[in-house]
Amino acid sequence: MNRRPLAGKVALVAGATRGAGRGIARALGEAGALVYCTGRSVSGEAGGLDRPETIDETAALIEREGGQAVAVRVDHTHEEEVAKLAARIQSEAGRVDVLVNSIWGADSMIDWSKRFWQVDLANIRAYLDQTLISHIITCRHIAPMMIEADRGLIVEVIDGPFTGYLGHILYDLVKASLKRLAYGMAMELAQSGVTALSLSPGFLRSEEVLDHFGVREDNWRDAIAQDPYFAESETPLLVGRAVAALAADPRVRLKAGLSLFASDLAREYGFTDADGRVPDFPRLFDESVEKLASTPPLDDEGRFLVWARYCQIHRDPSRRDLAKRLADALGLEGLGPGLAPSAPE
């Protein structure tokens, strides 16, 4: 097996400061690519979050692991900064083979307890700029290099390849839009050698999640007592290795426009997480909510979990049987085709 299948390739990971972005940058470096790591947080200058991670640390991790990396501070909501980034990469490297949009940093802008008629609109433009417009700006300025070379992969990082609802109107709006962005770009790129798609991690053991549970990566299993779903969590490296596997696949264009799941790709391509496992959070969650649905009555937490899963999967014909069991447990009756479990294809 070629341990560095991306040697000689150039990657840009927009939003490489932490979480999935950092894991993707590390995995691309591990696979041999020169990785440009961008974000707002650099040594001595924090970005929009009260977190210690920086893109300098990400680049240093890649180099410590034997890869090549360049950290560049960029606010991707500012078009002039992205234009300068594109010009710099063109001048220094002459190409971009992989573009990953993992820009987020907006969790503090969402109050998950609020319904759509209750949301505070004071920060809505800043939220959309940060989570969606930044992706469009980045693709606008980086894709021309790829189109001219007639090669490359564009990946939009999303939250679950679901067609259903993700629980908060603004969060769902942006995540659905990112999937649609990848699909739309794929359509417009269909007659080129450039492939666009969207990709989701599972239950991610990001730096912030580890802090939330009060554990580190070396003792993460201690948190399973707090949340049994954590047993099937994954490091950010798994979704990173998914991107690397896609970028190294000469037939990747057959996946253009699709919304993919990192653990599914691990089974397809034969890679694992850092600990040698292939976590399967979706299976665990499905088994859990199915058990809850089959042993009524539902308590408040059980109803929340069953409802959340129903919202996610009810439009997927392949999940119709589970969706029907969840709907019955929730007492959902008289739903029209837009909200009911999807009919078989």
N, C-alpha and C positions, 0 to 999 in steps of 0.2 A: 504494500500500500504506500502511495506517495504521501509522506508526512507533511509536505509543504506544497500542496497542489496549486496554491495561489502565488507562488514565487514569481516575481516580476509584475504582479498586478498592483493596482492602486485603488484603495478604498477610502471613502469618506463616510464617517459615522457622525451624523449631525445629532447632537444630544448624547455625547459619549461620557458625560461626567460621572454618571452613576447608573445603577439598576441595569435594565436590559441593554441600554446603550453601551455601558462599560463592558458588559459581558460579550456583546457582539464585537466591539473593537478588539478585545483581547483574543477572541477566537479567530478573527480575521488575521491578526498578527501571528497567532499560533500556526495558521495555515500558510504563512509566508508573504502575505500582502504588506505593502507599505500603507499604514493607516493614518489618515488625517483625522484627528480627534477634535471636535469642536463643541463649544458650549459657552456658557456665560461665566462659569466659576473657574477662576485661576488662582494660583498662589497669591495671597495678599489681597484678593478682590473677589468677594462672594458674588454669586449670581442672585437669582430671585428667591432661593430657598435658604432657610436657616439650617444648612447641612455643611459638613466639613469637606466633602469630596470635591475634587477639582479635576479638570482635564489634564493638568500636568501629572497628577497621580496616575491617571489612566495610561498616559503615554509611558510613564516610568515603569508601570507594571508590564506593559507589552515589551519594552526593551529588556527588562529584567528576565523575561521569559524567552529571550532570544530573538524577538521580533524588531520591526522598525516602526516608529511612530513619530508623528509631528502634532504637537498641541497648538491649536490656534483659537484664541478667544474670538467668538462670533456670537452676536445676538441675531438669531435668524429671523426675528421680526423686523429687522432693519435691512431693507433691500440693498442699500449701498454697501453694507458690510458683507453680505453674501456675494455680491458682484466682485468685491475685492478678493474674497476667498477663491472664487472660481478663477480669477485671473492669476492668483498666486499658484494654485495647483497646476494650471495650464503651463505657467512659466517654469515651475520646479520639476513637475513630474510628466507633463505633456499628455496626461490621460486620466480618466476615471473609469474603472471597470466595475466598481460596486458603489452604489449610493444607498445608504440606510438612513431613513428618517425616523429617529427615535426621540424627537423633541417632545417634552411634556412639561414637567415642572409647574403644574397648575392645580395640584390636589387641594391646596389651601383656598382656592377660589370657589370650591364647591361645598355646599352644605347639603349632605345626603338626606337630611331629615325634611327638606323642603320639596313640595310638589311644584309643578310648573307654574301654577298661579301664585306661588309664594316666593319664588326665587328673587333674590336681590339683583337687579340689573345694573348696579353701579359699575361693576367690573366686567360686564359681559364682552365689551369690545377688546379689553386687554386679554380676557380669557380666550376668545376666538383668535386673536392675533398670535398668542403664545402656542396654542394647541393645533391650529389648523392653517391659518394664513402663513405661518412660518414654514410649513411643509410645502405649500404651493410655491412660495418664493424660492425655496431651496431647489426644488425640481426645475423651476423655470430657468435658473442660472447654471445648474450643473448638467442637466440632460443634454443640452446642445453639444457638449464635448463627446458624449456617448453616442449620440445620433450621428455625428460626423464620422466617428470611428466605426459605426455600425456594429457595436457590440456593447454588452454590459447588462447589469442587473440593478433594478431599483426596488427597494423593499420598504414598505410602510409598516411600521410596528403598530399592532392593534391589540385589543383586549378581547380575545375569543373570536373564533370564526363563525359567530352566530348571526342569524338574520333576525333574531328576536330582539327584545328590549333589554337594555343593560341597567335599568334601575333608577337613573336620574336623567332628566330631559336634556340637560346640557352635555353631560358626559356621553350619553347615547348619541346625541346629535353629532358630536365631533368624531367619536370612534366609528360610527357608521359612515361619516363623510370621508374618513381616511381610507376605509375599505373601498368606497366608491371612487376616490381619487386614484387608487392603485388600479382599479378596474378600468376607469376611463383612460388613464395613461396607457394601459396595456392595449386597449382598442386602437388608440391613435398610433401606437408603436408596432402594431401587428405586422406591418410590411417592412419592418426594420429588424436588425439583429439585437435590439434592446428589449429586455423583458421586464415588466413591472408586475408586482404581486404584493399581497399583504400577508403578514406573519404574526402569530400570537404566541407568547410564552404561556405557561400554565400558572400555577401558584408559585410566584417568584420570590425566592429568598434574597430580596434586595437588601441593601444596607439599612434602609429605613424599616423594612419588615423585621429584620433581625433585631434592630434596636427596640422595636415595638414589643417583641416577645422577650427582650432581655437576654438574648443568647448571641453567640458568635457562630461563625460557620463551622468551627471545630466541635461545637456541642449543640448544634441546631436541634437535634432529636429531643433535647430536654423540653422543647416547647410543644411537643405533641400532646403532652398532658393538658396544656391550655387549649389546644385546637387540634382535634384528631385529623382534620384535613391536612395539617402540616406534614403528615407522614408521606404524602405524595407531592411535596413541594420540590422545587428545583432551583439550582443556582442559575444566575444570569448567563453562565457559560453554555448552557444547553441551547438556548435560543440563538446564541452566537454561533455555535457549531452547526445549527440548522442553516444559518445564513451562509456560512463557509461551504457547506455541502451543496447548497443551491448554486452558489457562485462557481463551484468546480464542476457542476453537472453540464456536460455538453448538450443535453436535451432539456435544459431548464425552460426553454421557451414553451414547452408543452404545458407548463404550469402558469403561464401568463394569465393574469386576471383573477387567479384563484386566491381564496383566503385559507391559509394553511396553519397548522398547529405544530409547534416545535417537537413535541413528543411523538407525533405521527411520523414526522420526517426522520426522527432518530431511528424508529423501527424500519422505515423504508431504506435509509442510507447506511444503517449499521453503526452509528456513533452513539456515545453515551454521555451522561453528565460527568462532572469531575470525579464523582465517587464510583463510577462504573455502572450506575443504575440508569434505567429509563423510566422516570416517574410517570404515573398515569392518573393525574388528578381528576380528569373528567370521569373516568370509570368509577373512582371512589365516590365522587359527588353524586353520580347517578344512582349508585347502589344505596347511598345514604338516604336520598330523598325518596327513592322507591320504597325503602323500608318504612320511612316515616308515613308515606301515603297509605301503606297497607296495614298500619297499626293505629287507627284513629283512637281517641280524638287528637287533633294537632294542638300543641301548646303554641304560645306566641312565637317562640324561636323556630319551631317546626314549620309553622305556617309561613313564616318569612322565608325560610330556605326552600320550601316547596314552591312558593309563589315566585321566588327569584329564578329557580330553574325552569319553571313553566314559561316565564316571560322569555327566557333565552332560547328555548328549543321548540316552542309550539309551532313555528313556521317551517320546521325541518321535517319533510315527509318521512325520512328514515327514522325519526324519533317519535313518530305518531303514537305508538303504543304506550310509551312512557308518558308522553304528554297527556294522553287520555286518562291514565291512572292519576296523574297529578291534578288534572282538572276535576276529576270526580272527588278527590280528597279535599279540594278547595271549595267544593259545592258550586262550581261554575256551570251555569245552565243557560241555554238560550243564546249562546254566543254565535255571532255571524262568522262567516269564513275568514274575516280579517283577524279575529282574535281566537277562534277555535283551533284545535289541533289540525294541522294541514292534512288534506286528503292525500292518499297515496298517489305517487306519480304514475 
